[in-house]
Amino acid sequence: RCALCCDYSQSYLDKERTIKNPECWKEGAEDAKDDPIKFYRMSGECVPCPENPLMLIGMIIGALFFGGAGCYILQRKQVSLGVLSIGVDYFQVLSMFAAAKVDWPESIQKIYFYLSFFNFNLGITAPECAFTITYSSKWWITVCLPVVGFTGMFAVAKYKTYVKRYLKHRMGKKATTHEHQIVGTGLYAFYFVYLYLCQVTLDVFNCSTIVSIDGVEDVGPNGEGYMSSEPTEPCYLPGDMQHSLLFPAIIFFGIYGIGYPIFVAMLLLFNKNNKMMAIEDQIVRAQELENTRLNNPNCYEFRKRYAKMYYQYKPEYFYWGLVTLSRKFMFAVCELMLRKNAAFQMCAVQLIMFT
């Protein structure tokens, strides 16, 4: 297994045999089973575990906390986060290059690896090195996190409405003004994790053959190969892990990968009333007027709810966020469909990026 030896492709072909690769032993160990150097899978490859994985997880959680706090403060001071959003989108695309079958220089590979932080890739925390967790469990945790997040935001919104209405005795719109802001924040947050969720849901379908160091090719027990991210698991074999995740992967990809862009399109592009309000709101914003009911009587609540989906663009191009989402969708598809041909994959990504 991956935790016993970095020469994992051979160990998969011969599971009953211990591969005695001295490079995978700790100093003084007589056998790889005695005291192995732990490895975990990142983009389907075995890489050494960090020396202190719990500290790494804590640092990333701390970075997310302080980053979120900083964004909240900037938003309260009405500082535009458009430049930050563009940078995150750019770094997310670059982080995809780490999974490409290209012999990058080690320094470049590390840069791509750490850029995965901007893609909200849970793999960089190396949870396998700190806890006992299977691919299936990690997959379910990842795809369920947005559901848990939206459920929590809904509960907070209703709790604040209850406090305003029954404890502070506010009626009408004054009791629900915060709900628009919470909905807008949730939709905008999903925009940043959209690419990663597409990659995770499609990863279940990413299968390939295993070739050992001596050139022996294993196509799996049914000829469909093995999962690229979990090469011990055969593909499309009834009763096995990958087969059990196929239907959930289709459902979640339909909800996240296809459903979210369709929802945004129906919200901004196909709803004529919303379309006119988005254009009007951007014209008001261009005049640098404060967002009050007096300055923005028609779109005050609309801005609080949906402005984060279009505020970066000119009034006539308010829909450009959909173009960005479509690019992210195509990036995820290219990563799955073109993985076997790295050169063509890189060309396709560059074409999508600069078109």
Protein Blocks (a to p, Z undefined) as FASTA:
>chain_A
ZZlocklmlmmmmmmbccddfklpcehiabfklmpcddddeehiacdddfblmlmmmmmm
mmmmmmmmmmmmmmmnopafklmmmmmmmmmmmmmmmmpccdddfklmmmmmmmmmmnop
aklnommlmmccdfklmmmmmmmmmmmmmmmmmmmmmmmmmmmmmmnopghjllmmmmmm
mmmmmmmmmmmmmmmmmmmmmmmmmccddddfkopacebjnonopafklmmbcghiehia
klmmmmmmmmmmmmmmmmmmmmmmmmmmmmmklmmmmmmmmmmmmnopacdfklmmmlmm
mmmmmmmmmmmpcfklmmmmmmmmmmmmmmmmmmmmmmmmmmlmmmmmmmmmmZZ
